[in-house]
Amino acid sequence: MAADQLTIALDANGADAGPAEVARAAALAAAGGEVRVRVFGPVAEIGRPDAGRDSRTPRGAGSFAPGVELVDAPVSIAKAADPARAVRSTPASSIVQAVRAVADGRADALVSGGSTGAALAAGLFHVKRARGVHRPALAVLVPVPGRPFLLLDCGANVEVRPEHLVQFAHMGAAFMEAVIGLERPRVALLSNGTEANKGTEDVQAAHAALAGAAGLTFAGNVEGFAVGTGEADVIVTDGFTGNVFLKVMEGTADTLLRAVREAATSSARAKAGGLLLRPALAGLRDAIDPEAQGGAFLLGLRRLGVVPHGSFGPNGIARAIELAARGVRADVIGRTHDRLAAAGALRRPSEAVATVPDP
Amino acid sequence: MAADQLTIALDANGADAGPAEVARAAALAAAGGEVRVRVFGPVAEIGRPDAGRDSRTPRGAGSFAPGVELVDAPVSIAKAADPARAVRSTPASSIVQAVRAVADGRADALVSGGSTGAALAAGLFHVKRARGVHRPALAVLVPVPGRPFLLLDCGANVEVRPEHLVQFAHMGAAFMEAVIGLERPRVALLSNGTEANKGTEDVQAAHAALAGAAGLTFAGNVEGFAVGTGEADVIVTDGFTGNVFLKVMEGTADTLLRAVREAATSSARAKAGGLLLRPALAGLRDAIDPEAQGGAFLLGLRRLGVVPHGSFGPNGIARAIELAARGVRADVIGRTHDRLAAAGALRRPSEAVATVPDP
């Protein structure tokens, strides 16, 4: 193992594709030799040979592929109705084992196979908040062709205070600088109008706080239209609104692309057109492919976490592993802390720590 | 004037298309003889002949076209930063005159040329809330091909209480029954998950209240994905989230259709495909055309109001006039009251009336 080789802890449970495909993603990510992956999942299922694709033979815990170590952890809490309770009551679960590996320093970052709620709850319980951070947030890199932006919070905190939104702004900016390599990312606040007096009382207070924040390039309020305008690199909002934002976007894109496909089969003429257009539209489909973005980033804990979308296949999960490693190498946690400290936005030890949010 | 001929008050200021085009929309809507329109706007601008389209000659207040009466009201507050204050300080403005015509019974419903904020503020101030209604709401019929749904509130109230959301549910259901002719519309609550315990405390309380509400077909929580699934006919939410929902949808659709157009000009082969596919895609464009839906409906006042999108042309504004007339004929106001009364959801006179929301 090279001196600077990182280890990612990967929970193989929870993804729609199943544990074997998640393990395959680990093998893909580790193939380059820059990262090792410790996979926590059901060895019996992962080791089973998958006829028709490759010639893996059943094996127990241990080496699975070059750079991939398998730890038997068959218990899954990915579907638990109350993730926080499940985390406390099920220490043997794969997500708790993966998170504890990160908390104990046996791994540098976490990638979860698919359950955001369980990853967040386990992260809060075992890895804990980064020093000075009020609340962790889920951040999603939204794949708009040519101008992706980071949206946070996408669901970790359904209710937030203005000082949380200011911290989200710094967390998002640090991420875009460290992981995406963007200088002076433009941070905007989501509201129902561009004027400073739009939005709820909390949103108005957050606007004022962001406008006066040191070290931020604050672009003011943006509306939902900002999904396509490229006017901001980071958009901050509460986890309820961010979750709705993301799902409306996905639902609209799915509905429209389905309608375009239907239009392209509605007549012989349209079918001919659709065939000719298909290669160009495939480029568009690749450009907005959520798998290319790696999933949701869990920011604000002492270690970085990445939660791929539950629907991702091996390529998307491998991408999540790569982005987690890049975030560790670029020290996104340290940069976030430095930003918050420089801006005077660290939570003071005397301030009440909010109860663990319900993810 | 036929005994059952309705009169719509139309504010000609505020639309991007300009007052003359708004007046032309009135003429279009009135041409069928089923509705009269009283247009409040700048006569000097509206009466000016528009060379190249028709032979209107300049004239003063009075008849403009069959069924259209012109009232000179040149003052516009459509761009006022504080609509509520502008409404109080500018009684001569076209929107206040149009709204007062409705309040005094000289017209049966309001259609505004484009400023939602001014229409809402003037409506609250002069037409007033319907008896037993906590808060008026802006409702938008979202043009999903084959399965349109009504989304409310889209921006009248950035903060709401659970009992407001219950009233929105009845207001939306009454609208879909009366104006769209849908029986037993399925009403859903927007949240960040389908489970009853998802969302803010207020959203959870609203879920419980809706689940127990008499006379409602409650479909439970829906997520932002519901934009394309057809799982609900009415979706209720607070005005902040509804506004973000609508604008994310518009922004995503615009961005994607632009990307499809760009893909269709990216190569000679794609261009040929785009030309063949164009008629089929035009059908899709018509199906999702917001102008066909008439705009936003102002529900919960003593009279119905419709606010077309500021970008609408004469056809969209004419459609808004037709829908306002249809809503009056189908007694959407009376039906809403009956629903609220039957469900025991009327605001009691003893309950505090919230201050006028800032639109």
Interface residues (C-beta under 8 A of the other chain):
Chain A: A81 V144 P145 G155 V158 E159 L190 S191 N192 G193 E195 N197 K198 G199 T200 E201 V203 E223 G224 F225 A226 V227 G228 T229 T237 G239 F240 T241 N243 V244 F245 L246 K247 V248 M249 E250 G251 T252 A253 D254 T255 L256 L257 R258 A259 V260 A263 A264 S266 S267 R269 A270 A272 G273 G274 L275 L276 L277 R278 P279 A280 L281 G283 L284 A287 I288 D358
Chain B: A81 V144 P145 G155 V158 E159 L190 S191 N192 G193 E195 N197 K198 G199 T200 E201 V203 E223 G224 F225 A226 V227 G228 T229 T237 G239 F240 T241 N243 V244 F245 L246 K247 V248 M249 E250 G251 T252 A253 D254 T255 L256 L257 R258 A259 V260 A263 A264 S266 S267 R269 A270 A272 G273 G274 L275 L276 L277 R278 P279 A280 L281 G283 L284 A287 I288 D358
